[in-house]
Amino acid sequence: MPANAPNLRLARLPGDEHEVSVTGDWTTLGLLPRVVKFKRELAKLTGDHRVSWDLGGIEKLDHTGALFLWRAWGRSFPERLVIPATLKEYFTRVRTGNESAIAEPSQPWRRLTQLIVRLGQAVLGFLDQLRGMVQLIGRLLLDVMDLVRHPQRWPTREISAGIYRAGAEALGILALVGFLIGIVLSYLSGDQLRRFGAERYVVDLLGIACVRELGPLLAAILVAGRSGSSMTAQLGVMRLNEELDALTTIGVPYTQRLILPKVVALALSQPLVGLWTTAIALLGGMVAAHISLGVSYYDFLDALPKVVPVANYWIGLGKGVVFGLIIALVACHFGLRVKPNTESLGAGTTSSVVVAISSVLVADAIFAVLLSHVGM
């Protein structure tokens, strides 16, 4: 606390009496962050005639501070009061003037202060999260360098298991969502294209949209909610049970055995599940186009390679790799930051999914801007 901050010191005197020393700057700005605390302390002293007051330590006083003390005294001077002559004028004005005209620290100022504090806390929290993420990436790079020098240490079984859990086990839900999205997109676009007699362009629209954007993006969002949350929960439970500390104690680097396999597995499986989602979405769009627009399956499949350049497939695969890395890093980052309580585990899992999906959307927007003229 600064030396000139307002303060109350309660000292016990002989005979069960007390003395309150008032020190510091009793001004509007000085009282603003301490109003509630001082109200609570002064409420215990109001009406107690055994308390003597010493205002000799006040360095600065304005009408707000004088009114604050005046109300704490019950709007009358205490029987035992030591007050410098220079401060009497403030209390005289408070006693003879209109108290309502002298307000306590205004609510707008308090709200502004709280807003600034919350903004500062949010910025510091973001920087702390960013620092933790950079540290995690650096540790993983060191692990990769170590594994390159010692190939026999590669956790191939963990990587294979991660690919199976994040890829093969997710094919069903990805196929369902992709097929439905393809149907919806085909019906909505077909209805608009029919008005202009351009039904044949439904293949162009579905091809570009699914191969370049919807396939990789839908797969990433579903994997973030399904596999990303699972990774965060797994690492969080291991943190709660102190299993990570146990691995460190016995000399096993948990980043190399637990986190790196997850990152590699998602980076390898995400392009494949994105391609799978794209194919099923095109299948759903082809069925809907045949039913609603009369486009035959042969014409659809024959036109698709002509209207979708190969570069779009490479863009979709590249997005899959980047999205997989983002989801795995975010999931592991929040899993390692879980505190030893169940509430933190739930909050960390929720934050992991939200941040992963948001980061994927930001990355997709960056891809869209940077590659806007590629493959079109």
Secondary structure, DSSP 8 states (H G I E B T S, - for coil): --TTS-EEEEEEETTTEEEEEEEEEESHHHHGGGHHHHHHHHHTTTT-TTEEEEEEEEEEE-HHHHHHHHHHTTSS--SSEE--HHHHHHHHHHHHS-GGGS-SS-HHHHHHHHHHHHHHHHHHHHHHHHHHHHHHHHHHHHHHHHHHH-GGG--HHHHHHHHHHHTGGGHHHHHHHHHHHHHHHHHHHHHHHHHTT-GGGHHHHHHHIIIIIIHHHHHHHHHIIIIIHHHHHHHHHHHHTTHHHHHHHTT--HIIIIIHHHHHHHHHHHHHHHHHHHHHHHHHHHHHHHHHT---HHHHHHHHHHHS-HHHHHHHHHHHHHHHHHHHHHHHHHHHT--SSHHHHHHHHHHHHHHHHHHHHHHHHHHHHHTTTS--
